[in-house]
Amino acid sequence: MRVLPLLGIAITAPATERLVIPYLSDRYPVIFANKDLPKKIDQKTTLTKIDLSDHIYSYFYDLDDDDDDFDSPLVKSAQLTDLCDFLLPKFSSGEASLANYIYQLKGRDYSFSVDSTDCS
């Protein structure tokens, strides 16, 4: 029966793609989220790490900018609609209760947080 091993191999790859990988990415989202990092978001921003602890997501960025006037409230305000579109399902499902955005610029940290009240 040489067909059975070949059939098993043929079924394994699609099954892994459709069943195993989605199961693992749902169960271990941070591992899968970090696998392609660091990642350039735009000309000046690099996403370096994502962390999840006690239903709190933390996103860490490095900024390549000469401007020392990084304004966390202004960045939050400008991005809030897109952030809420992304975060509301996580808040609604209980996966997350808070998201922290931490930007490092010239050795200093700038941050802001988003929770479900920001998105209502």
N, C-alpha and C positions, 0 to 999 in steps of 0.2 A: 504494500500500500504506500506508494511514493506520493500519491496525491494529497494525503492528509497533512504531511508536514508543509507542503507548499500552500495548501489551503489555510493552514494555521498562520503562516507568515503573511499571506495576502489579507487575512482578516485582522491580524494584529496591528498593522500600521494605521488603517482607518479607525479601528476601535480605540487605539491610543489617542489619535487626534480628536476624535469625537467624544470619548468618554473619560479617559484617564486624565488627560491634560486639563480639561475643564473642571473635573473633580478636584484635582490638586491645586489649581489656581484659585478655586473657591475656598478651599481649606487653608491654603497658605498664600494669601494674596500678596503679602509683603515680599516674600521670596521671589515670586514671579514679577512683581513690580520693579524690583531692584536688579533683575538679571541683565537689563540693557543699560544700566546706568554706569557712569555719568552720561547725560544726554543733553545736547544743546537744545534749548527751548527757543531762543532767538539769538541775535547777534551778541547780546551782553549777558545772557542768563543761561546757566547750566544747572540742571537738576542733578544733584549728587547722591541723594539718599531719600528713601521713604521708610518711615517707621510706624508701627502700630502697637500701641500699648494701652491696655484698659480702655478700649474703644476710642482712643485718641490717635488720629493720624497726624504725623508730623512730616512735612515736606521741607527738605533742606536744599538751598540753592546757593551757588557762588555767582557773584556779580562781577563782570569785567567792565568796570565803569570808572571814569575819572571824576565823576560828580560825587561830592561828599554830602549832597543834600537829598539822600534817599528819604522819601516821605512814606512811611508805612501806611498811615490812614488814607493817603491819596491812592496808593497802589491797591489797597483793599477796596476802596470805593470804585475804582476803575475796573476791577476784575470781579466784583461781587456777583453780577448776574451769571457769568460763566461758571464761577466757583459753585454757586448755588445749584445750577443745572446739574453739575457733576456730583455734588454732595447730598442733595435732597434724598435720592434713593438710599444712600448709606445711612442718613439720619433716620429716615422712615422705617428702615428694616432693623434698626438697632445695631447695625454693624459699627457705626461711629456716632459719637456724641459731640465731638469737637474735631476741628482740623487746625493745626498750627502751620504757619508758613514762615520759615526762618531763612532770611537772606543774609549772606555774609559778604561784606564789602570792606576791603582793606583791613581785615582782621577784626572788624566790629560786626555784631549781630543786630539785625533789624527784623522785627517780627510783627505778625498780627494773627489773630485767631478768628475762625468762623464757626458759629454753631447754628442750630436750627432757628433761633430767634432772628438771626441776621437774614435768613432766607424767607421769612414770612411776610 
